[in-house]
Amino acid sequence: MTSFKDFAEVCKRVESISGSLEMTSIVAEFFRKVDDDELGMATHFIMGRIFPIWSEEESGIGQSLLYSAISKISSLPVKRIEELVRDTGDPGHAAEKAIASRKTHMTFFSESELTISEVYSRLQTIARLSGKGSQTAKIKNLQYLFSSAIPIEIVYIARLAIEEMRIGVGEGIVRNAIAEAFNVPADLIERGILLTNDFGLVAYTAKKEGVQGLEKLGVILGRPIKVMLAQVASSIQEAIGEMKNVAVEWKFDGARVQIHKRGNHITIYSRKLENVTSSLPDIVRSIRLNILTENVILDGEVVALGNDDRPMAFQELLKRFRRKYEISSTAARIPLILDLFDIMFLNGENLLDKPLTVRRKKLEEICDKNILAKQTITDDPGVIEKAYNDALAAGHEGVMLKNPDSLYSPGKRGKNWLKLKPIMETLDLVVTGGEWGEGRRANLIGSYLLACRDIEMDRFLSIGRVATGITDAQLEELTDIFKDLVISENGIHVDFEPKIVFEVAFEEIQKSQNYDSGYALRFPRLVNVRSDKSVEDADSIERVEQVYIGQRGR
């Protein structure tokens, strides 16, 4: 077994350096040493996750529960724990300080060294607790971990419990570290991750079976695949120039879903690959009625329709995805329809490497046409323009222009899929900070600091602030959301955990030394809070540079 102390020491080393290559080597060295049975756990732990992203299990530990556990073990009031978190800006160091200050060091069970397996087992136990008395039981399990830990372990147990590791290790570094640790090509690691969405499984396969094992990894029914992405098209002519023939589909004003059907068992995943099946019973019924096959993975969009048969506001749609109670009444108030446009797996056959035309034919064979997105293949600009205008007239966003020969590339954004919309350019950006308002908005967070992703260095680069396009009602709702994500405050300035993505429109991107990215947004405006997207889906600095270069023919 591998001690949790070894894991904590690696985290501390990585946290103190900024170079991605050095980080990768340290993590790779650690992966080589980890016990086989704990490699999967360690792989997720180092990214601040307890379970694989596809797992339905959640930590079940919020900040308040963590603070209560620290309070119990340290004999300090919760209010003092909160003060320590504000002072240190970190729940891990706050936990370390609080527990170090206690008068007596109680050991509830054994004084033996904590292992990665033991920490995982306790966190899994906590995740599975529910019902009456579960909060008390969760706190006791956390107390056990803290009482069995040395100071360096306390820091990373606290962070891991709320899945905020804060050491700068993201998917790119872990992918490269697995490749370096077990001497396998990084592109094979990436392929395995895209197909299985399980870094732990890929790491274990790389270690035990090498290249041959990685090549055998494929789509697994019941584990969501990262969806294929699109770039913005500047014009219909650009798309025809790139593709010759173009497969034209409406770009629905809805939310992306991925459907896994195994017999009568149906699971629906959001764009963020979260299991949202229980919130969408009407879509489950539609799938049972309209999908005429046993085992399949489908890609599509759900749209909320109002009484006028036009799409409802995106925020109304997201209420369906967030709903955990009173689902039937909400479904009646916000009815959904399903539009399917792709298929990735059918009765044991992986279709990712088949052309769109082949996939579309198979989709038509197993899918009733009333839930099938209409598609036209043409090289006629007039036909495309008519489809575009029809989509806009129906209240949707525009059209998707797809290469009929394109393969399905999970998680990739390229020129094989283009989106054509009439609104000004938008970026999906991560909110990393904000400022309290003034006057009647003094109790509301009035503006938000935005950042793009630096994928190579696994960090966020600021690019501007947004305060326009937000109503007072939205400000109240956003303030409630972000209050739970505050890391630190300094006067009116607030730093947030990077967990929320805003879709922001702007007039143009300008060069600027005021922000880390070297760019700034001119006249930014909030379009949507993209609750359906994770921070990994946010736009990168490379995307920002592409938009900047593309402006006015630069």
Buried (B, 14 or more C-beta within 10 A) or exposed (E): EBBBBBBBBBBEBBBEEEEBEEBBBBBBBBBEEBBEEBBBBBBBBBBBBBBBBBBEEEBBBEBEBBBBBBBBBBBBEEEBBBBBBEEBBBBBBBBBBBBEEEEEEEEEEEEEBBBBBBBBEBBBBBBEBEEEEEBEBBBBBBBBBBBBBEEBBBBBBBBBBBBBBBBBBBBBBBBBBBBBBBEBEBEBBBBBBBBBBBBBBBBBBBBEBBEEBBEEBEBBBEBBBBBBBBBBBEEBEBBBEBBEBBBBBBBBBBBBBBBBBEEEEBBBBBBBBBBBBEBBEBBBEBBEEBBEBEBBBBBBBBBBBEEEEBBBEBEEBBBBBEBEEEBEEBBEEBBBBBBBBBBBBBEEEBBBEBBBBBBBEBBBEBBEEEBBBEBBBBEBBEBBBBBBEEBBEEBBBBBBBBBBBBBBBBBBBEBBBBBBBEEEBBBBBBBBBBBBBEEEBEEBBBBBBBBBBBBBBBBBBBBBBBBEBBEEEBBBBBBEBBEEBBBBEEEBEBBBBBBBBBBBBBEBBEEBEEBBBBBBBEEBBBBBBBBBBBBBBBBBBEBBBBBBEEEEEE
